[in-house]
Amino acid sequence: MSTATPLHEKYEAVIGLEVHVQLRTRSKIFCACPAEYGGRPNTRVCPVCLGHPGALPVLNREVVTHALRFGTAVNSDVAGLSVFARKNYFYPDLPKGYQISQYSRPVVDGGRVPFLHQGEPRELRLVRAHLEEDAGKSFHPEAGREAATLVDLNRSGVPLLEIVTEPDLRTPGEAHAVLERLRQLVVYLEICDGNMEEGNLRCDANVSVRPRGQEALNPKTEIKNLNSFRNVSRALEWEIKRQGRLLEEGGDLEQATRLWDASEGRTRVMRSKEDAHDYRYFPDPDLLPLVIDRDWIDSALGSLPELPWEKERRFVEEFSLPLEDAVILTDSREGADYFETVAGAAGDPRMAANWVMNEVLHLVKESEGKWSDVPVNPGNLGRMIRMIQSGTISGKIGKSVFAEMAGSGKAPEAIVKEQGLEQIQGGDELQRVVDEALASNPGPLEDYLNGKESALQFLIGQVMRITGGRANPQAARSAVKKVLEDRRGGKTP
Amino acid sequence: MNSRERALVSIPAGEIPGRIRSGELRARDLAEAVAARIERLDPELGAFLATTPQQARQEADRVDEGVENGKSPGPLAGIPVAIKDNIVTAGVPTTAGSRILEGHVPVYEATVVERLRRAGAVLVGKTNLDEFGMGSSTENSGFRSTRNPWNPDRVSGGSSGGSAAAVAARMAGLALGSDTGGSVRQPAALCGVYGLKPTYGRVSRYGLIAFASSLDQIGGFSRDLPGLALLYQAISGHDERDSTSADRAVEPVPGDGLSRGDGLWPGDGALSESGSGASLRVGFAESFLAHEGVQPEVAEITRKAGRILSSAGLEVQDIELPDPEIGIASYYLLATAEASSNLARYDGVRYGNRASGEGLEGMYRATRSRGFGAEVKRRIMLGTYVLSSGYYDAYYLRAQKVRADLRHRFQRLFESVDVILLPTSPTSAFPLGERVDDPMQMYLADVFTVFANLTGIPGISIPMGLDDGGLPVAVQVLAPAWREDNLFAVAGVIADAVQLPAWPDPGEEVR
């Protein structure tokens, strides 16, 4: 199908996200059951999270503290008074037939999240963030004559923070970047493990397409069942195309909820506007309004770590690093701390950055992202870099010292000493090696003297080989060149 | 029935622990007498849905052993107590009067039951109720109606009809009920016993099967005031498992005989001195008595109560109470709204009786259609409507505003009076079957009781004797929040002046 104007020039997508963050507290939000992931089905349950007759919810204040950390980190208004409301609907994994959530007075109101997209600083506005309890999980084993649904309520009552963004995003790429930033933020704040595969970070995406220039928003589609960041982008891409084509053909958009089918690579209608639930929200009479006083907010504020965007900025300013390097190095707090230790010990942040990004990141991947499991001690690495800076060892030797540190855990000073890896900077030792290199390679020597400049490189390389890389490359180059020049000039020793 | 059994079951609850401590009475003997009486009378009366004679014997034995070993047996030692079947008892079936929970055995225990056990009470069984607390006659029970011990053709009131009847018929010394719109006070009035609804938040709701969470409160029944006071003290006090439970001490009330210093109960301290209540001001709404539907004898005994209090030196003033119609309207909007949500959990998935149907929706429909009775279904539908999109503001929100306004109005009233005197029920016990087909008529039974639930204030129903038809009539006294002590004080004054009739022996010839 060819149109005169490409769709993406005629239309723009308006995207908003609803991100559910599972808060990492010891117990569930309204009872004392453990909130951890997993466990044999229906073993982390009690009358409260099972919705037994007569059971009542009691708020876990640690959950609120986590929400306050988020709220203060994104500079939002934290409500002085927040109210829990019942969201009523029937489903087997929802034990009470309602979910305790929040409606008109969420715990966090507004807020802004700085993020980067294609190197450009941007700001995402939040509508709100509210607390709610998670539902259990339903499993639908093989359909067939014995088809049944199995319900595991271990997850029922686990605390969630639902973050709703303004529809400020325009491309799947931006949505991806925002999700990454939110994940990073909640992990920085230690309020969530940020693992989409484990289900502790979930995302629904809302998207509607409109002709460029139109101010009014068209009806939106809510896309559910997105279980990875990649699927969020894929689903948005597909849905945007679908809506664009529909509009192009003269059709109208309808508000609907669609499910992403990852194997087919498309969305399907789940619920139309007519089938939309009326949740009949009303304030939960079993819970008192939550009073959040100044002290609570201040203590949350006071306990905030340096935030990702603050750290990025500081790394750029304090360490004179390019932004993209700062972004990589501040991806996690552990990584950033690791880098700062290296930089401090090395006295050379830029070199430290290169080493960490080029050499250490591999190791992190190998230890499944755990910086604490990286076999190279950051102080050791820093001092090794300092040794390179001071010329004690060459950069090339540095690489093997690094490998040795990773393998044995030994300090760089010990390794260099044991293996006699100090750099040859010049003097008799170097001269001897140069002589040896030239003597062993009469052919290239002849070539150079006959004008083939490239033979110089070969001869320097031989010096490096004979010294096992220990020769300082610049010194080796000067020494070789000098001898060759002398020879050319007829100064035969 | 022999006279020994009769003597045992007639001991006022308030006297039982003392007699047991002194060795004059054995808990086991009392438990046996009560069990025999239940076995004989209850097939006709229908007050109990389940009885626990084995457990009662064991608990009684434990009390007796404690006394023999010189241990202090608890403030309610040996008192036979019946529990309304919407209060959860571990290991003992709890149905809330509904087929949807027939056979359901709870895995945990309500806080109030734990406290009663610790106090040495002997639990004799679970009593009948209107299904999920919805009703004023106990005819909405999914199982059977409860007959009034004073006249078997009459209702015992509701929703705690079983508990009221059990106490009136001396099949228990004390009983627990729940009061959402009058469900303790009204059956107490119809059965001629004392019935107390404490201040909202005074008694933990943990383990009370919820009907309307912001209105429900557990209350108690007794034939004597000291017994009621003991019960009140035993069950009251903060519970961290109920977020709406008030974190405040429970002040002593007259007649509770709190022993000092044994540290068992909150509010342990000097006994109240207000035996005569001479300094109290009583508000009396004469205009209320002209309300349509008020039986003339009910109006008369309310005035009589006013005269009694006046003679005792209390100052009785005329006051203007809010229109009861407003109370009923906002009550039925709010209570049904909350109930529609509270009863959503009865879906056959995790507990209770599941009926099969086509697919998930089919299962839900079959389970709830078959499990719930007509009144419950009516209220769920009404409540769902009240909360639904487009109607929330007009109904639910408006009812909440009316409720807030009522609370303010009562606060203002209590600036010039200490207690309010009014009828409990507009009529004495009506015939079984008379109102089952007229829900609106049934709802009007609550006309004088809903104010206390809407505003959270405590109220007590005080028996005043029998009407010309031989049926109990009663008055109600209301007090500001946390002033149960004044309810007991006023009740004490009336008790001193009124000669209550002999307790009935339903279906028995007295020998």
Chai-1 contact restraints between the chains, C-beta under 6 A:
chainA,res_idxA,chainB,res_idxB,connection_type,confidence,min_distance_angstrom,max_distance_angstrom,comment,restraint_id
A,P47,B,Y108,contact,1.0,0.0,6.0,A-B,restraint_1
A,G51,B,R345,contact,1.0,0.0,6.0,A-B,restraint_2
A,P53,B,I209,contact,1.0,0.0,6.0,A-B,restraint_3
A,G54,B,V88,contact,1.0,0.0,6.0,A-B,restraint_4
A,G54,B,G207,contact,1.0,0.0,6.0,A-B,restraint_5
A,G54,B,L208,contact,1.0,0.0,6.0,A-B,restraint_6
A,G54,B,I209,contact,1.0,0.0,6.0,A-B,restraint_7
A,L56,B,Y206,contact,1.0,0.0,6.0,A-B,restraint_8
A,L56,B,D242,contact,1.0,0.0,6.0,A-B,restraint_9
A,V58,B,S243,contact,1.0,0.0,6.0,A-B,restraint_10
A,R86,B,S341,contact,1.0,0.0,6.0,A-B,restraint_11
A,N88,B,S341,contact,1.0,0.0,6.0,A-B,restraint_12
A,P92,B,V349,contact,1.0,0.0,6.0,A-B,restraint_13
A,K96,B,R345,contact,1.0,0.0,6.0,A-B,restraint_14
A,G97,B,A344,contact,1.0,0.0,6.0,A-B,restraint_15
A,G97,B,R345,contact,1.0,0.0,6.0,A-B,restraint_16
A,Y98,B,S341,contact,1.0,0.0,6.0,A-B,restraint_17
A,Y98,B,A344,contact,1.0,0.0,6.0,A-B,restraint_18
A,D278,B,S388,contact,1.0,0.0,6.0,A-B,restraint_19
A,D278,B,S389,contact,1.0,0.0,6.0,A-B,restraint_20
A,R280,B,L387,contact,1.0,0.0,6.0,A-B,restraint_21
A,R280,B,S388,contact,1.0,0.0,6.0,A-B,restraint_22
A,F282,B,L387,contact,1.0,0.0,6.0,A-B,restraint_23
A,P285,B,S213,contact,1.0,0.0,6.0,A-B,restraint_24
A,P285,B,S214,contact,1.0,0.0,6.0,A-B,restraint_25
A,P285,B,E338,contact,1.0,0.0,6.0,A-B,restraint_26
A,D286,B,S213,contact,1.0,0.0,6.0,A-B,restraint_27
A,L287,B,S243,contact,1.0,0.0,6.0,A-B,restraint_28
A,L288,B,S243,contact,1.0,0.0,6.0,A-B,restraint_29
